[in-house]
């Protein structure tokens, strides 16, 4: 049993990623490196509803906590690196975007693996 705080934080993170996705879409439309902002927006807009779904199914998704952490933080790292790269000319740290991408993939694998086990 996990703390009730974790599902709430998952929903909070979903809202932050959704808002970031809209913001990055606007930034792509109004200047800057359109390709990187668009990629950051797409990642955020894809992962935010996934986190909402994890929140809704928290009690039924076997690996909800692991999936939420990997998807949420991975997306923040991935999108953050792309935006940081666009604004400052360099990433957050070496390999931060690929690390975030692998974290998101790991989160999705956790969702899939959770389907194989009973809660």
PLY file of the C-alpha trace (Angstrom):
ply
format ascii 1.0
element vertex 119
property float x
property float y
property float z
element edge 118
property int vertex1
property int vertex2
end_header
0.00 0.00 0.00
1.41 3.36 -0.96
0.81 6.70 0.67
-2.20 8.64 -0.66
0.29 11.40 -1.40
1.80 9.54 -4.38
-1.38 9.36 -6.48
-2.01 13.05 -5.80
1.53 13.94 -6.85
1.01 11.90 -10.01
-2.07 13.94 -10.87
-0.22 17.16 -10.02
2.64 16.17 -12.32
0.13 15.36 -15.08
-1.23 18.89 -14.80
2.25 20.42 -14.89
3.20 18.36 -17.96
-0.06 19.27 -19.71
0.50 22.96 -19.07
4.12 22.65 -20.20
3.00 20.93 -23.40
0.67 23.80 -24.26
3.38 26.32 -23.40
5.98 24.58 -25.55
3.48 24.37 -28.42
3.01 28.12 -28.22
6.77 28.66 -28.08
7.18 26.50 -31.19
4.52 28.54 -32.98
5.99 31.90 -32.05
9.71 31.54 -32.55
12.77 29.74 -31.35
13.82 26.30 -32.46
10.48 24.99 -33.67
11.70 21.40 -33.93
12.94 21.12 -30.35
9.98 22.97 -28.83
7.61 20.80 -30.86
9.34 17.63 -29.65
9.16 18.81 -26.03
5.47 19.72 -26.47
4.65 16.34 -28.02
6.37 14.45 -25.21
4.53 16.41 -22.53
1.16 16.20 -24.26
1.55 12.42 -24.67
2.70 11.66 -21.13
0.29 13.95 -19.23
-2.84 11.91 -20.09
-0.93 8.72 -19.30
-0.29 10.04 -15.80
-3.97 10.93 -15.43
-4.82 7.34 -16.41
-2.33 5.99 -13.88
-3.91 8.22 -11.23
-7.40 6.98 -12.07
-6.33 3.33 -12.05
-3.87 3.62 -9.17
-5.40 0.82 -7.11
-5.57 -1.54 -10.08
-2.23 -0.85 -11.74
0.32 -3.12 -10.10
3.36 -0.94 -10.73
1.63 2.45 -10.66
4.21 4.17 -8.47
7.20 3.02 -10.52
5.45 3.85 -13.80
4.40 7.30 -12.60
7.87 8.19 -11.36
9.63 7.00 -14.51
7.15 8.53 -16.95
6.77 11.82 -15.08
10.37 12.52 -14.19
11.60 11.11 -17.49
9.36 13.51 -19.38
10.48 16.46 -17.26
14.10 15.56 -17.94
13.59 14.96 -21.67
11.51 18.06 -22.35
13.54 20.18 -19.95
16.74 19.31 -21.79
15.25 20.23 -25.17
13.94 23.56 -23.91
17.17 24.31 -22.04
19.13 23.48 -25.22
16.97 25.88 -27.23
17.21 28.73 -24.73
20.83 28.42 -23.60
22.59 26.57 -26.42
23.43 23.47 -24.37
21.55 20.72 -22.58
21.01 20.25 -18.86
23.86 17.74 -18.66
25.37 15.20 -21.09
22.87 12.54 -22.16
19.98 14.12 -20.21
17.45 13.90 -23.08
18.24 10.25 -23.85
18.16 9.45 -20.13
14.72 11.02 -19.86
13.59 9.11 -22.93
14.80 5.81 -21.50
13.05 6.63 -18.22
9.77 7.19 -20.07
10.22 3.89 -21.91
10.91 2.20 -18.59
7.70 3.65 -17.19
5.70 2.23 -20.06
7.43 -1.13 -19.60
6.43 -0.96 -15.91
2.81 -0.47 -16.98
3.08 -3.48 -19.31
4.84 -5.62 -16.71
2.24 -4.67 -14.13
-0.41 -6.29 -16.31
1.32 -9.63 -15.79
1.08 -9.56 -11.99
-1.88 -9.42 -9.61
-2.11 -6.54 -7.18
0 1
1 2
2 3
3 4
4 5
5 6
6 7
7 8
8 9
9 10
10 11
11 12
12 13
13 14
14 15
15 16
16 17
17 18
18 19
19 20
20 21
21 22
22 23
23 24
24 25
25 26
26 27
27 28
28 29
29 30
30 31
31 32
32 33
33 34
34 35
35 36
36 37
37 38
38 39
39 40
40 41
41 42
42 43
43 44
44 45
45 46
46 47
47 48
48 49
49 50
50 51
51 52
52 53
53 54
54 55
55 56
56 57
57 58
58 59
59 60
60 61
61 62
62 63
63 64
64 65
65 66
66 67
67 68
68 69
69 70
70 71
71 72
72 73
73 74
74 75
75 76
76 77
77 78
78 79
79 80
80 81
81 82
82 83
83 84
84 85
85 86
86 87
87 88
88 89
89 90
90 91
91 92
92 93
93 94
94 95
95 96
96 97
97 98
98 99
99 100
100 101
101 102
102 103
103 104
104 105
105 106
106 107
107 108
108 109
109 110
110 111
111 112
112 113
113 114
114 115
115 116
116 117
117 118
